[in-house]
Amino acid sequence: MRSSFKAEDVTILLKDITGLVTPLGTKEREERIQNGTHYCEMLPLEYEPSEKYLDAFYDALERYAAITARAVGSVAEKIYAEKGGSAALVSLARAGTPVGVLIKHYIDRKYGTDIAHYTISIIRGRGIDKNAMRYILDRHSASDIQFVDGWTGKGAIQRQLDEAMMEFPHVDPSLAVLSDPANLAGKCGTYSDFLIASSCLNSTVSGLMSRTFLRPDIIGENDLHGAMYYGELKDRDLTYTFIDAVEREFDFTAPPVEEVRPVHTGLDEVRAIAERFGIDDINLIKPSIG
């Protein structure tokens, strides 16, 4: 799989489907979803980010790079304390991938390691890429695997992971995230909800990769889930602008952050909002700033 991530930062367990799928506009995708097509069977058109989106990204980076770095350090320390240098980070493509790179860099630089980092696909309603999981388990102990994502909202991906790992019962399905306002992750940098700058953009902060894709005419039984490479956006790629800005704020001497775990979960809050406003489908409610 092509991407703008450095090869030493992440092993991308995805099939490159560039040129095999025609991306669709929002209106056409919505019509197909209404008619029963799953979102993973299509890819959206990805446009060059507008100036307003870029302004939001740079503003978030300026405001929150230091907070992001502290969250990276906090969750990285928890991972290293449990798994040490044999940890194998498995970030969830695509939003989790730059976060996985940051956690890997923090651990490697503080502890002189070179921990493994993979990124794989998980799709709501379709599950995790089983071929990718088998690839990783051929190379690492189940106890070394740590799933990574950016933040929690309703916990849909966590529930999908819980279900998927029933087929891999020795693998802990709990997530490590930077921000856990939903109070659902196994490890987090903070329970506070803050704007992670990477959530302002799509492929141009995620190695120029598309959302992941799964359709049987293109993804065979023995294939990895797919993704497209947006090479035409390479002049607007900000993946390492984000990563480098956060890393400049790393503080390897900072004391651990002690926080009181919230009582309620993000799903509790979403259900209360749905009831208050008469919304039947909780997928229409998007908690967390990101």
N, C-alpha and C positions, 0 to 999 in steps of 0.2 A: 504494500500500500504506500503510495507516494504521499508525502506531507512535507511541511516546512519544519517539523520537529527534527532536532539532531538525532542521529541514529543512536548515539550513546545515552540519550535521555529517555527513550521509550521504544519498546518493541511493539509495533502496531499489528495486532492480530485481526486484520480486516482484509477482505478481498477488494481489490481496486476495480470498480465498475465504471470508471470514467469513460464516457462515450457510449455506454450500453443502455443508459436510461435518459429519457428526455425530461428534464425538470419542468414542473408545471407551476403556473401562477396560483395565487391564493384562491381565487374564485373557483377555478376548475378543481383544485384539490378539495375544497370544501364541498362541492357538489358531489364528487366521488365518495367522500367520507359519508355524506348523507345517504348515499345509495349503497353503503355497506363495504366500501373499500377500506382496508386498514391503512393507517397513515404510513406504516413502514413499507408499503408496497409502492410508494411514490417518493419523489424528492422535490423539495421546493426550489423555485428560482431563488438564487442568492444574489442580491444586488450589491454593488459597491456601496459601502456605508455612506450615508448622507453626512453632511457637515454637522447636523444636530446630533446624530448618533455619536460621531467622533468627539464632539464637545462633551457629551455625557460621559464617554469613556475616559477622556483625559481628566475631566473634573473628578470622577470617581477615583482615578488612579492617584491624583494629587491628595484627595481627602483621606483615602482609605488604604494606601499602600502600606503604611506602617501598621495599621490594625490588621490588615491581611497577613503581613509578615509575622506578627505576634500569634495569630491563629495558626499559621503554618507551623511555627515553632512548637506551639502547645500540643497540637495533634501529633506532630512528628515525634516528640519526646515520648508520648504515650505508646506509639507504635514501636519505637526502638526499645522501650522498657520491657515490652512484652515479647518481642520477636528478635531483637538484636540485629546483627548484620546479615542474618539469613532471611530477613523479611523479603517477601515478594509482593510489591504493590500491584494491584490490579485495578486500574482506574476505568471508570465507565465512560466510554466514548459518547459524545465528544466533550461535554462540559467538564467532565472529571479529569481529562487528560492534562491540561496545563497545571491543574492542582496537584496531580500526581508527580509531575516534573518538579514542582516546587518542594514537595515533601521529600522526594529523592535527593534533591540538591542539598536541602538542609541536613538530612541525616549523613549524607556522604561527606559533607564539608566539616561537620562537627565531629564525627566519629571516625573519619578516615576509611569509610567503607565504599562499596560500589554495589548497592542493593539493586535487585532486579525491579524493573517497572514495565508492566505490560498494559496495553489498553485494549478493551474488548467491548463488544456490543451487548446491551440488554435492552429489550423492547417491551414496553408496557402491553400486556395482553398476549405476547408471543414468547417471552422468556429470554434467558441468557443464551449466548452462543456456546453450545455444548462442545463443539469441536475445538473452540478456543480454550475452554476449560480443560479439556483432555490434554491439549498441548502443554498447558502450564503444569498440570499435575504429573505429567511425564518427567518434568524437570525440577519440581519443588515438592516438599512435603505439604500436605494439606494444612498443617498448623502454621506454616509460614505465610499463607496467603492473607492479604489485607485488602479488602475492597475499598476504593476511594471515590468520592464524588465531591462536588463543590459545596452544596448546602442541602438542607432538608426543607420540604414544604408540607405536603400532606402525608408524605411517607409512601407514595405509590411505588417508587423504585425499591425501597426497603422491603415492602411486602412482596414485590416481584422476586427480589433476591431470596427472601425467606422460602418462597415456594420453589424457586429454581434449585436451591441447595438441598432440597429433599432427595434429589438424584445424586448429590455429592455430599453424603451425610457427615463426612469428616471435615468439611470446610465450614468455617464460621461465616455466616452470611452478613454479620453486622458491618455497617459502613463506618469509615472514618471520613469526616467532613470538616471543613473550616468553620462553617456556621450551622448550628443546629437549633434554630428557633422552634422547630417542631418537636424537639425533645424525643427523638426517635433513633438517633445514631448511637452506635456502640462507643465511638470515640469522636471527640470534637475539639476544635480549637476554642470555641466559645458558644454559649447558648444565645448570645446576642444576635440580632438580625442587622447586618450591615451590608452595604452594597459592594460586592466583589466585582471589580471593574470588568472582568471577563464576561460577566453576564450581560453587558451592554451590547456586545457584538456576537456574531455567529462564527462562520468559518475563519474570518480574518483574525480571530484571537485563539483559534483552535487548530493551528497547523494547516489551514486551508482545506480541512476535511468537511464533508457534508455530514448531515445526520446519517445514522446507520440505516441499512436497507435490507429487506428480506422479502424475496418473491421467488417462487419455485422455478420460474422459467430462466432465471439468471443465477440464483444461489442454489447450487446442487446439494445433495444430501451430505457430501463430504467437504463442502466449501465452508469457509468462514463467512459470517455476515458481511455485507458489502458496504462500501462508502465511495463517494466520488471525490476527486481532487480538483479544486477550483484554481488551476494554474493561472487563469486569466486575472485573478485578483492578487497575484504575488507582489505587485507594486504597492498594495495597500495592506500587506500583512503586518499585523501588530502583535503576533504571538509572543515574540521575545521582547518586545517593548513592555508588555505586561509582566512577563516572568522576570526580566532584569530589574524593572522598577521595584518589584516586591523584594527581590533578593538584596537589593541595596539597603533595605531596612532590616535585614536579619540581625538579631542580637543573640549571640550564642551564650551570653552570660545572664540573660533575663531570668528571674525566678519564676517558678511555675505559677500559672494563674489559677486561683481557687475560686470556683463559682458555685452557687447554690443551684441545684438542678430544678428546673421548673416542675410544677405539679401537673399541669395540663399538657396535652399534646397538640400539635398543629391540626390534627384531624378533628379533635374536639372543637377547636375554634372554627374550622371550616364548616362543620355540621351546624354550629350555632348560627353562622352567617347565612347558610343555606335556608335554615328554618326562618330566620328573621326576614329575609328578602324573597322567600317563596321560590327558591331555585332548586329544581329537581336533580340536576346533574352536577355533582361536586367537582367534576373535571373542569367546569366553567369558572371555578373559584381558584385563583392563583395566589396562595399566601407567600410571604417573604418578599423583601424588597427586590431581590434579583428576578 
